[in-house]
Amino acid sequence: MQQKLNELKAILAEVSDLNAAAGVLGWDQQTYMPRAGAEARGQQMGTIGKIAHETFVSDRVGKLLDQLKGAFPEGSDEAALVRVTKRDYERRTRVPASFVVEQAEVTAAAHEGWVEARQKSDFSIFEPHLAKVLNLTRRYIDFFPKADHPYDTLLDDFEPGMKTAEVQAIFSELRKKQVKLIKAIAAKRQVDDSFLHLKYSEAKQRAFGEKVITAFGVDWNKFRQDKSPHPFCTSFSVNDVRITTRFNETFLNPALFGTMHETGHAFYDGGVNPAYERTSLGGGASLGIHESQSRMWENIVGRSLPFWEHFYPTLQKTFPAQLGNVSLKKFYKAVNKVEPSLIRVEADEATYNMHIMLRLEIEIAMVEGAVALKDLPALWNAKMKEYLGILPPNDAQGVLQDIHWSFAGIGYFSTYSLGNIISAQLWERINKDIPDLAAQIRKGKFDSLLGWLRAHIHVHGRKYDPQELVQQVTGSRIDPKPYLRYLETKFSDVYGL
């Protein structure tokens, strides 16, 4: 059986290499590629995607998986590799190679259409691209057996095993408690964060952000950071992980906390067991688990008082004119200010999930055909008014703010809120295992935290399903209660509730 396993691994390695090459092309498109190259880039990515797809869904892979089923002890890496590969194989054999090519070409053009539409704040520019993406999405759903809800098929790509009804139930519990918290905060005197909206040099923002993530544990021999219209993380191996950041020279928060966020993703990608490299076990268990890592470093660590007790003096020296006379307490409250806002990636922790709930409802309506695409800006604005009490002044700050629909990422958004929930569950477990963690962070020491995450989350890659991994580490399935406890404790302190 070892010979057959080695043969399977050799094929998976080729597929992994092809996908990594396509990943490099995708990273380049969002960072350095001239915009006129979109059509050719779509063709290039389509060709590579087709070859990777056909290699993976070959009859030989199917036969090897059948022969290897049950050949290894339950719980072993080998058994997990066969199980995860079998799941991927059964899903991908339903999708024709011609569809993979078409989707690559459509989404490459859609990305450029989204960039232009966002720059001009004109949804009508993106609408025909989105129509093609949505048509592909519905065709994709039809490749699979009928689910309880058609959205289940999309969600399963990002959060294996999770059902739309489960997410809606979790969100229902969150919504009631978070609305109550937001109303309680609104009744209090608002925090002053005006000093965060002054002029902040991009170069100095970048230098400070790099200092922070270096302290977190970034290995610059395996890591790099660039600029892009929308922040993201991608990796081509455990030794080549990339993040991008978006800078705003009149608002300190986006680049600073965005850098920490994407670094959380990068730690996960770079921390997978090297033995899983170029196999189906490489990568994260799910996007919800991935988001738990990024949201933890961005918010639970990066917006904590112990963190700023260490880093704030350095930030003050970096921006003395803006922050020299601002106290630590005032700054800490400012970066944790709760206020309904337009942009998801800049939203505070108390209101963030409302942005996700809005998107989930709109995506379900899109998939069901319950909304015409031309009406999306109006629907988006109506839900922003209903959920957050504010109205986007234009499409760029409303329906066009996220990149996800341009790359056919319908089904992705709910994983952000799942990541928030999981991060708090993990944090409670971590603090039991590392009781002096706050004191370590106060000293600028993060090696114990990163080491814990490496050992309990990162190293496992895709070996465990997300619910299984959360249960194994925390003792329970995905549960919103620790996150609600975290929010109530934190904002009771910030706002004196």
N, C-alpha and C positions, 0 to 999 in steps of 0.2 A: 504493500500500500504506500510505502514511503516514496517509491518511484512515481506512482500516479500523483501523489501529493506534490512532488517536485515539478512534475509536468504542469500541473494546474498553477503552481506558483510562477512558473516561467511565463505562462500566458498572461496571468494577472500582472506581472511585472511589465510586460509590453503595453498592456492597456493603461497601466498607471503612468508609464512614460509618455504615452500619447496624450493622456489627459493633462499631465503636467505641462507639456508643450503648448497645448491649447490654453492652459492657464496663464502661461507667460504672454501669449498673444492678447488675452483678455486684460491682463494687468497693463500691458503696454497701451492698449486702446484707451484705457481710462487715465493714463498718466502722460504719455509722450507722443502718441501717434497723431499725425496731422489729421484733421477731421475728414479731409477728402479721401482718406484711405479706408473709410468704413466699408464700402462695398467689397473691396478686395479682401479686407480682413474677415468679413463674414464668409466669403468663399473659402478662405484658408482654414478658418475654424470649422466650417462645415465639412471640408475634406478630412481633416484630422478627426473630427467627431464621428464621421461615418466609419473610418478605418477602425477607430477604437471600439465603436459599437458592434461592428460586424465581427471583430476579433473576439469580443467578449461573449456574444450570443451564438457563437459557433456550436455546431452539433458536438464537437469534441469536448467543449467545456461542459455541456449537458451530460454527456456520458461519464466524464470524470466525476462529476458531482454525484451522479447516481451510484457509481462504484465506491465512492468514498463515504457515503452516508452511513453513519453508525460504526465507522471503522476505528474511531478514536474515543478515548474515555470522555464521558460527559464532563464539561468544565475545563477541558484542556484547550490550549490555544488552537490546536489542530481542529478539534471539533467545532470551535467557534468560527474558525476560518471557513469551514465547509458550510456551516449554517448561514452565516452572513452572506457568503458568495451565492448560495442557493437562493436566498431571498432576493438579492440584486438580480440574479439571472432570471428568475421567474417574472420579475417586473419588466426587465428590459427586453426580454424576448417578445413581449407583447407590442413593442414599439418598433415600427419599420425603420430601417436605416435612412430611407428617403425622408422620413419625418425629422430625424435628427439633423440632417443637412438643411432642410427647410427652416427649422427652428433657429439654427445657428445664423443663417442669413437674415431671417426676419428680425431677430433680436439685436444683431449688430447694427442694422439700419435703425431699429427702434431706439437704441441707445443714443445715436446721434440726433434723432428726432426729439428725444426727451431733452437732451442738452440744449438744443436750439429753442425748444418750446419754453424751457425753464428760464433761459436767458431773456427771452422776449415776453415772458409771462403770458403765453398764449396757448391754451390747451388745444385749440383747433389744429395746431401744428402737429401735436402728438397723437391726436385722436385717430387718424387713419392707421398709424403704427399700432396703437393699442387694439384697434379692431382686429388686426391680423394676429396679434399675440393672443387675444381672447379666443379667436377662432381656433388657433392651435391648441389652446388650453382645453377647450371643449372636446376637440378631437382626441387629445391625450386621455381625457377621462373615459372616453368611449372605448379605448383599448382595453380597459380593465372591467372585471365583473362589477355588476351594479352594487354600489355600497348603500349604507343607510342614508347617506347624503352624498351627492356628487363631490362636495368639497372634501370629503374624507380622503378621496384618492390623492388630492393635491397635498393635504396636510401630512399624509403618510410619507411623502417624499422627504419632508423636513423633520418630522417628529414621529418616527416609526411606532405604529400601534395606537397612536392617539386618535380619538374620534372627535368630530366637530361638536357633538353633544357634550362630551367631556369638557372641552375647552369652554363652551358656552356656560356650563354649570360652574366651572371655576371662576369665570369672569362675572357671573351673577353674584357669587359670594363676595368677590372683590369689590364690585361696583357699589353695593350697599354700604360697605364699611368705608370705602375711600371717599364716597360722596359725603358721608357724615364727617369724616376727618377734614376734608376740604372746606366744608361749611364752618366747622369749628375754627379753622385757621383764618378764614375770611372775616370772622367776627373780631379778630385780634388786630392790634396795630401792625401795619405792614412793615416788613424789613426794608431798610434802605440799601439798594445795591447800585446806586448811581455811579459809584467809582469803578465798577466793573465795565462801564460803557464809555470809558474814555479812550484816548488813542494809545494803543499798545503795539509796539513794533513787532512785525511778524518774525523777524530774525531772533529777537529776544524771546518771544513766545516759544519758538521752536527750540532754542537752546535750553530754556528752562524745562520744557516738556521732556527733552532728551535726558536731562539730568535726573528727572524724576524716574523715568522708566529704566535708566541705568541702575539706579538704586533698587528698583524693583527686582532686577536680576537679568535684564536684557544682555544677551551676548552679541555684540556688534559684528562678530565674525560670521554670524548666522542670520542676521537681521538687517533690514533697512527700512527707511521711512521716506515717503514722497508725498506730493500733493495731488489731489484729485477733486472733482466737483462734489463727490459724495465719499465720505470716509469708508474704507473697507480694509479687510485683511485677507490675504491669500498666501498659500504656501505651495512650494513645488517639491519640497522634501522637508524632513525634520531639521535639515541644516540650511534651508533657504526659505525664510519666512518674510513676507513683506506687509507693511501697513501703509496706509495713506491717511493724510489729515487735511482738513479744510480749515483755513485760517480766516479770522475776522479781525481786522485791525481796530475795530471800535467796540469789541466785546471780547473779554478775556476768556470766558468759559468754553466756547465751542472747541477750539484747538486743544486746550489744556485737558479737558475731560474726555474729548474724543481720542486723544493720544493714549490716555490710560485705558479707555474702553477697547480700542483695537489691539493694544498690547496684551490685554487679557485673552483675546482670541489667539494672538501669536504664541503666547505661552502654551496654550493647549495644543496648537498645531505642532509646535516644536518639542513638546514633551511626550508625544506618543512613543511607545516602546519601539526603538529602532528596528527590532526584529519584525515589526509589522509593516515596515517600509515596502512599498510597491506590492502590497496585498490589499485585500478587501477590508482588513482590520485597521488600515491606516485612516486617519481622520478622526472626527469626533462622533460620539454616540448619537447625537442629534443636535439640531440648532438650538433647542432649548437648553441643553447642557452647555453648548458653546456660549450662549448668551449669559448663562450663569457665571461664567468666568469673566467675561468682559464687564458685566454690570457690577460684579463684586469689586473688581479693581477700580472701576470708575466711581462708584457710589459708596459702597460700604467701606472701602479703604480711602478712596480719593476725596470724599466729602466728609470724612470723619474729623473730629477735633484732634485726636492724637496725631493724625497725619499732618495737619496744619501746624500743630505745635512744633513739629520738626521743620517743616518746609517753609512756613510763612516768612521767617526772617530772611531767607534766601530770596524769596519772591519780592519782598519789600526792597531789597538791595538791587534787584533786577529792574524794578519799576518804582524808584523812590518818589518821583513826582506824582504818580497816581496813587501809591499805597503807603507812602512814608508816614502819613498821619492817621492811617486807618488801623484801629486796634485789631488784634487777633480775633477777639470775640465778635466784633462787627463784621470782619471778613468772613468768619466761619458761618455766621448767620446769612450773609449775603449769598454765598455759594450754595446755600440750602434754602434759598427763598422759594416760597410756594406761591405761584401766580399762574393762572391759565395763560398759555402761550401758544403761538401759532405753529412753531416748528417742533416736530417730534424729537429730533436728536438733541434739542436744546431744552427739552421739558424737564421740570423738576421731578423728583421721585414720587411726590404725592399725586401729581396729575398725569404722569407718563402713561399709565395703563389706560387712561381714558382715550388717548390717541390710538392705542392699539385696538381697543374695542370698536371704535369708529371704523377703522380700516377693515377689521374682520367682517363687520356687518355689510360694508360696501362691497367687499370681495364676494361674499356669499350672494349678494344681490346681482353682481355681475355674472357669476357662474350660472345662477338660476335664470338669467335673462329678465330679471325684474326691474332693471333700470337701463335706459338707453344711454350709450356712452356720451352723447352730446349733453346729457343732463348731469353728468358726474360732478362738474364744478358746483352746480347748484345744490346737489345732494350733499356733497362734502361740506359746503358752507352751512347748510341747515343742521347737519349733525355736529359741526363745531360749535354752533350757537347752542344747540341742545345740551351737549356734553360739557362744554367748557365756558359757555357764555360769551364767546368772542367770535368775530366774523373776519375771515381772511380778506385783506384789501385787494388781493389779486391772486391769479392762478399759481404764481411761483411760490407764494407763501401758503397756498392751499393744496389743491389736488395734484400739483406738479412737484411737490417738495421731495418725494421719495423716488429712488431709482428703480425700485423692485419690479414694477410692472414692465419696464423696458426690457428686463432680462427674463421675463416669464416667471417671476418669483411669486406668483399668486399662490397663497397658502403659507407664506413665510412669516407674516407679521405677528401672528399669535405667539410665535416662539420667543419674541422679545419679552412679553409678559411672563411666559413660563420661565424664562431665564431669571427674571426678577425674583419669582417665587422660589426657585431652586437655590438661588444664591443665598437667600436668608436661611433656608433649611441647612445648607452646608455651613454657613457662618456659625450657627448655633452649635453644630457638631465640632467645628474647628476650635471654638473657644473652650469647649470641654477638654479637648485634647491638648490645647496650648493655652493654659489659663492666664499666662502673662502676655498674651498677644498684644493687647493695647499698649503695654509698656514697651514692647519691642518696636511697635510702629512709631511710638513717640520718640524713639531713639533713631529712627530711620533704618531699622533692620527688618528685612522682609524675607530673609532666607528660610525661616521656619515655616512661614505661610506658603511660600512657593513650593517648598519641599513637601508639605502636606498635600497640596493640590497635585503635585507631580505623582505622588505615591497613591493617592486615593482616586483621582479623576483622570489626569492626563495620560498616564502610562497605559491605561486600558484601551485607548482608542475606541474602536467600535465593537469590542469583545462583548459588551453587555448592552441590552436595550436600555433606553433612558430610564424607564420606570424601575427596571431591575437594578440599575446602577444607583439610583437615588435610594431605593429600599436598602441596598447593601451598605451604603455609606451612612445613612441617617436613621435607618430603622423604620421608615415609613415611605409610602408612595408620595408623589408630588402633592403638596399640601399648602394652601395659601396662608394658613394661620401664623407660621413663623414670620412671614413677610409682613403681615398686618401688625404683629407685635413689634417688629422692627420699626415700621413707619410711626406707630403710635408713640413708642418710646422716644424716637429721635425728634419728632416734631413737637412733642410735649415740651422737650427741652428747648428747642429753638424758639417756639412761640409762647411758651409758658401756659400750655393748655391745662 
